[in-house]
Structures are given as C-alpha cells and as structure tokens.
Amino acid sequence: MTSGFVPPVYPYDRLNSLRAEAARLPGGAVDCSIGTPCDPPPAVVVEALASSGTERSYPTSIGSAAYREAAAAWMRRRFGVDADPDSRVAACIGTKEFVASLPGYLNLRRPDRDTVLYPAVSYPSYAMGATLAGCRAVPVAVDADFRLDLSSIQRRDAERALCLWVNSPGNPAGALDDLAAAAAWGRDNGVLVASDECYAEFTFHDRPRSILEHGTEGVLAVHSLSKRSNMAGVRAGFYAGDRELMHYLRECRKHAGCMVPGPVQAAAVAAWSDQEHVDVQQDRYRARLEQLAAIITLATSLGHFGDARSEGDDGDGSSMLPAGAFYLWVGVPGGNVWAAAASLARSAGLIVSPGEFYCEHPDGAGPVDAAGYVRIAAVQPDERLDLARQRLVDPGGE
Ligand SMILES: Cc1ncc(COP(=O)(O)O)c(C=O)c1O
C-alpha cells in the first residue's frame, strides 16, 4: 500500500477497446492515434546503422564529434544558426527522455524553484516531466489559434519557474509560436525557455525556425530525428543552446548514463547530412493531411463525426490543414468526442486521439475547448487511408 505517486494510465492505452473494435473490420484498424512514422528512413541511414563498427565500446554521452558536428551543420543550413559543436550541442536519446528528465536536473541546480510552465494544449510529457521530478506543472493558456499566450503567465508562477516549454510547430494543433517573443519573455523573467522543435522541418507555408535564431543565452532548442527522418525506432536527438546550462546538463547526463548507441550515432550523422528525404516526407505528409481532411469531411456528412459540418470548414476540408507538424486537429461538431472516436472506429476503422489527451486542465486553457477536438496523425500509408475512406463510401463492401 502506497500513498505516493501512482503512474496514470498511458493515454493511448485508453484507446485499446476502440482498436479492438476496428480490428474486427476486414483489413483491420487504420491507427492514426500515436504520431509514430510509418515511412522508411533513407537507405544511407540503414547502411550506416549496420556498418559503423562502434558496437564494442561505450559511446560518449554527449555524442561523438561527428554527431555534434552533423547536428550543428544542419542547424547552420536550416536556420542560419551557428552553435559550437564542442560546447553548445549534445546528444539525447530521442527527445522524450530529455523532456521528461529536464525538470529534475533543473530542480537539483535551483532547489529554490519548483515550477514547470508548459502550453496548456500540448504533448503530455512536459507536465509529466514536472510530476516525475516532484515539481509543479503549471499550464500556460493558449490563444484561439492554439498559440502560447505569454501574457497569461502569473508573476508568482514565473518567479518559481525552472523553465517554460514551447513547441513550434506544436503537437497537437500544428500552430506556430512567436519564438522571438518566447526567448524575450524568458530573458525578461530569468526563466529558461526550452524549445521543443522536433517538427521544425514540417512547416507548410513558412521556412523552418529555431529559437536559437534569437540568441543562445537562456534558451535551449531540442531536436529529434524521430519525425524528421523516420527514425523513432532508433532514438536519436540533440539539445543545444545556453553554454552554462549545456555544460551542466552534459555533466549530469554523463553521470546518469544517458548514451545514444554508437551505431545509432553513425546513422544520425547520415540523416542530419541528408535533406532530400525530408523534402519527400514533407510532401507525403501534406498529401495525407489533405486525404484525412477529406475523410473527416465525408464522415461528418454521413453522421460519423459529430452532428453537423465542421465549423468554419469551406467544404473541402482545407480549413482543417495545420500550419505545421503532421496532425489534423479538428473540433468535433457538438463536442461529443468519445462518441465521434467510437463512430469513426466502427465505420471507417479509423483510430483518433481525443483532445483531452493533450489538455489535462481544460479550465483556463484558452478560449477554445481543446477537449472538444480530436487529433488525427497522418502516419498511415496512403492505401490504408484509402481503405478507411472506402469503408465510409461503401459500408459492408469488399
Ligand atoms: C512535441 C513532441 N516532442 C517530443 C516528442 C518525442 O519524440 P522522440 O522522443 O521520439 O524524439 C514527440 C513525440 O511524439 C512530440 O510530439
């Protein structure tokens, strides 16, 4: 019997009964709940993974010189940012572990502070990192376009804050934040701004952006190859920014045994050095998002997604398309999200994530009720999405 921390049910496990129902359809479920890539990484990556000869010895925790240089060169190319690979760049094992462990390290360094600020509608690991460190997770409201509303942060929370998380393009809404404003807020308030930029290259109307374009002092950028290069299975990322904090985190993480495996480091060098596969992937996501928007428009008209047309939709689903990342974030007409999720699973075999997964405290989260939304990840191949559409068009058909 314990009165301490009990881990909550992992959000996506709550979809298991819908998955089972969809699995009974011929052809099975079309699972668009978790944002896990389905496309292959480039061949050079797989080749490097198998041929690095680095299996025997321990890899360095900060990443090999080649790893940090490849990451720094990529940032120079994509953002015009110069980050010294020797002092301002270090490896992390994908980024979820970094996101979840950062508050603990920050709190050890600043025991007088105990608060993690994070977007009220966001990836759940920001709040979980605070919880795992025994800290306060304080959501920051978002505006009507799901962008961070910095003006809503209370002074008393800022004074206790270890960091403010930003995520642009954001999961789940795909919104683009003003990173210059976030960096300035952090410096004005003496709070680290940690910018999770794992979707940076998937912007559909704008060039990729990093918070490091606005200086490195008091900020960290966090990057991952999971989404960019379809390498979620091998776990490679990096963090970069404020020199003093980089030194502290690099040392802590070395003591903790955080290491990206050597073969993965070699594969990551190949991935950061190649751009073509990312451009191909971006086109794939754009096409799939359009296909999913058309499916939701069809499902709405057939009564499988709420009780009316999606508000503001111009008829072809284009208003659902995000500015970045690879999710549709759609309000359910009438707001009965779990009923809509069940109906999509039963009719199309399509599994989607209820908005409440990304908004634990809807009160005060912003002017829009995020819990009335669903997130649909464009991570199923075109033919699987077509199967979902076909089931709607021809229920009971072959
Ligand atoms: C916003 C955001 N940050 C971080 C991650 C973690 O990615 P990884 O640990 O694979 O780098 C994800 C994964 O879905 C995400 O959506």
The ligand as an ORCA input file, in Angstrom:
! r2SCAN-3c Opt
* xyz 0 1
  C       6.052     17.531    -29.287
  C       6.858     16.288    -29.143
  N       8.041     16.334    -28.514
  C       8.800     15.249    -28.363
  C       8.385     14.024    -28.851
  C       9.260     12.836    -28.594
  O       9.847     12.344    -29.714
  P      11.142     11.430    -29.625
  O      11.330     11.012    -28.203
  O      10.859     10.278    -30.484
  O      12.270     12.281    -30.097
  C       7.166     13.913    -29.516
  C       6.687     12.625    -29.998
  O       5.572     12.435    -30.374
  C       6.380     15.086    -29.675
  O       5.211     15.063    -30.314
*
